[in-house]
Amino acid sequence: MAGKRVLIVKFGGSSIASADLGRWVAAIERARGSLVIVPGGGPFAKAVRQYQSRMGYGAEAAHRMALLGMEQFGHALVSLGTRLRPASPLEEIARVQEEGLVPVWMPTAMALGAAEIVEGWDTNSDTLAAWLAAQIPGASLCLLKQIDVPPGTGIHSVVAAGMVPPAFEELLGCETEVHIAGPSDLAVAGKRLSEGGIPGRALQRSRFVEAAQ
């Protein structure tokens, strides 16, 4: 994927219950350029957390099950579109893109055993999306959320507000541009994507990250 401008689009798990889910999928399918969809865990990962205390399985099992929860949502997204295809690892993602289709990342194969990824509930689909973006040089990341953020919002503020875990910023590549797109961005999202743009608002980088650059 070297030389290509890749946009990682993370579908929040909360979008599963949203009436706008189908509209977001339609907007994605209008996109020009190379995209990768990262599915959230949503109710599938929530069930893993709920039953962990009841059944007593450990962090490693819960981590693997939550990854599979993301893949369940991923397969559902594939079924809602016409250009979406499940894919992993990076070579398969690139192959799907070369066919003019949109890969939906199935994280288990790449994420299991990755040294940077901590197996626990501090690692969620947002942090995994940040990690994936860091694996692709020049990739940008757009998080689809059920809330709008004001212009000038910083990544640190998003972490402090609990919208993403602290590990998100730690795993994010120092050159990765991050946007958050909310409900108010949906109306023009398809047009922006069809023109090669990114919906939503760009997040400001934290000072210590800027200094590292």
C-alpha positions in Angstrom: 0.0 0.0 0.0 3.0 2.2 -0.2 2.4 5.4 -2.2 -1.4 5.2 -1.7 -3.4 7.6 0.5 -5.4 5.2 2.6 -8.4 6.2 4.8 -9.3 4.0 7.8 -13.0 4.4 8.7 -13.9 3.1 12.1 -17.6 2.2 12.5 -18.5 2.7 16.1 -20.3 -0.3 17.7 -23.1 2.1 18.8 -24.0 2.6 15.2 -25.5 -0.9 15.1 -28.6 0.5 16.8 -28.6 3.7 14.7 -31.1 4.3 11.9 -28.2 6.0 10.0 -26.1 2.8 9.7 -27.3 2.1 6.2 -26.7 5.7 5.1 -23.2 5.6 6.4 -22.6 2.3 4.4 -24.0 4.0 1.3 -21.8 7.0 1.8 -18.7 4.8 2.2 -19.5 3.0 -1.0 -19.4 6.3 -2.9 -15.8 6.9 -1.9 -12.9 7.3 -4.3 -9.5 6.2 -3.3 -8.4 3.4 -0.9 -10.5 2.8 2.2 -10.4 0.3 5.0 -13.4 -0.2 7.3 -12.7 -1.2 11.0 -15.9 -2.5 12.7 -16.6 -1.8 16.3 -17.5 -4.5 18.8 -20.9 -3.1 19.8 -23.3 -5.5 21.5 -21.1 -8.5 20.5 -18.2 -7.3 22.6 -20.5 -6.1 25.3 -21.8 -9.6 25.7 -18.2 -10.9 26.2 -17.7 -8.4 29.0 -21.1 -9.2 30.6 -20.5 -12.9 30.7 -16.8 -12.7 31.8 -17.7 -12.4 35.5 -20.4 -15.0 35.3 -18.3 -17.7 33.5 -14.9 -16.7 34.9 -12.9 -16.7 31.7 -9.6 -14.7 31.7 -8.4 -11.6 29.9 -6.8 -13.6 27.1 -10.0 -15.4 26.3 -12.0 -12.2 26.6 -9.6 -10.4 24.2 -10.0 -13.1 21.6 -13.7 -13.2 22.0 -14.0 -9.4 21.7 -11.9 -9.5 18.4 -14.4 -12.0 17.1 -17.2 -9.7 18.2 -15.7 -7.0 15.9 -15.6 -9.6 13.1 -19.3 -10.4 13.6 -20.2 -6.7 13.1 -17.7 -6.7 10.1 -19.6 -9.5 8.4 -22.9 -7.7 9.0 -21.5 -4.6 7.4 -20.3 -6.6 4.4 -23.8 -7.9 3.9 -25.2 -4.3 3.9 -23.1 -3.1 1.1 -22.2 -4.1 -2.5 -18.5 -3.2 -2.5 -17.5 -4.4 0.9 -15.3 -7.5 1.4 -13.8 -9.0 4.6 -10.0 -8.9 4.6 -6.9 -9.4 6.7 -3.8 -9.2 6.7 -2.4 -6.1 4.9 -1.6 -8.1 1.8 -5.3 -9.1 1.4 -6.5 -5.6 2.3 -4.3 -4.3 -0.6 -5.6 -6.9 -3.0 -9.2 -6.0 -2.2 -8.4 -2.4 -2.8 -6.8 -3.1 -6.1 -10.0 -4.8 -7.2 -11.8 -1.4 -6.6 -13.6 -2.8 -3.5 -13.6 -1.7 0.2 -12.0 -4.1 2.7 -13.6 -4.6 6.0 -10.8 -5.5 8.5 -11.1 -8.8 10.4 -8.6 -8.0 13.2 -7.9 -11.4 14.8 -5.2 -12.5 12.4 -3.1 -9.3 12.8 -3.9 -8.2 16.3 -3.3 -11.4 18.2 0.2 -11.6 19.4 1.1 -8.0 18.4 3.5 -6.8 21.1 2.0 -3.3 21.2 -1.5 -4.5 21.9 -2.4 -5.1 25.5 -5.0 -7.9 26.0 -7.6 -6.2 28.2 -10.6 -3.9 28.2 -8.4 -0.8 27.8 -7.9 -2.0 24.3 -11.0 -1.5 22.2 -11.9 -1.2 18.6 -10.9 2.5 18.6 -7.4 1.7 19.8 -7.1 -1.2 17.3 -8.1 1.2 14.5 -5.4 3.6 15.6 -2.9 0.7 15.6 -4.0 -0.4 12.1 -3.6 3.1 10.8 0.0 3.2 12.2 0.8 0.0 10.2 0.0 1.8 6.9 2.4 4.7 6.1 0.5 7.9 5.4 -2.9 6.5 6.5 -5.6 8.8 7.9 -8.2 7.7 10.4 -11.9 8.7 10.6 -13.9 7.6 13.6 -17.7 7.5 13.1 -19.4 8.5 16.3 -22.9 9.1 17.5 -21.8 12.6 18.7 -20.5 15.7 17.0 -17.3 17.4 18.2 -16.7 21.1 17.9 -14.0 22.5 15.7 -10.6 22.6 17.3 -11.2 19.6 19.5 -7.9 17.9 20.5 -7.1 14.2 20.8 -6.3 14.7 24.4 -9.7 16.2 25.0 -11.4 13.2 23.3 -9.4 10.9 25.6 -10.2 12.9 28.7 -13.9 12.8 27.8 -13.9 9.0 27.6 -14.7 8.9 23.9 -11.6 6.8 23.3 -9.3 5.0 25.7 -5.9 6.4 26.8 -4.2 3.7 24.7 -5.6 5.2 21.6 -3.1 8.1 21.6 -0.3 5.7 22.6 -0.9 3.4 19.6 -1.6 6.2 17.1 1.1 6.8 14.6 2.8 10.2 15.0 1.9 11.2 11.4 -1.7 9.8 11.4 -4.3 12.4 10.8 -7.5 11.8 12.8 -11.1 13.0 12.2 -14.3 12.4 14.0 -17.5 12.3 12.0 -20.9 12.6 13.8 -24.5 12.8 12.8 -24.3 16.3 11.4 -21.6 15.1 8.9 -23.7 12.4 7.4 -25.6 14.6 4.9 -22.4 15.5 3.0 -20.3 12.5 3.9 -21.0 10.7 0.6 -20.1 13.7 -1.5 -16.9 14.4 0.5 -15.8 10.8 0.1 -16.7 10.7 -3.6 -14.4 13.7 -4.0 -11.5 12.1 -2.1 -12.2 14.0 1.1 -12.7 13.0 4.7 -15.9 13.7 6.6 -16.0 15.2 10.0 -13.6 17.4 11.9 -9.8 17.0 12.2 -8.6 16.5 15.7 -5.6 18.5 17.0 -2.6 16.6 18.2 -1.4 16.6 21.8 1.7 18.7 22.4 3.9 15.8 23.4 3.0 14.0 20.1 3.7 17.2 18.1 7.1 17.5 19.9 7.9 13.9 19.0 7.3 14.7 15.3 
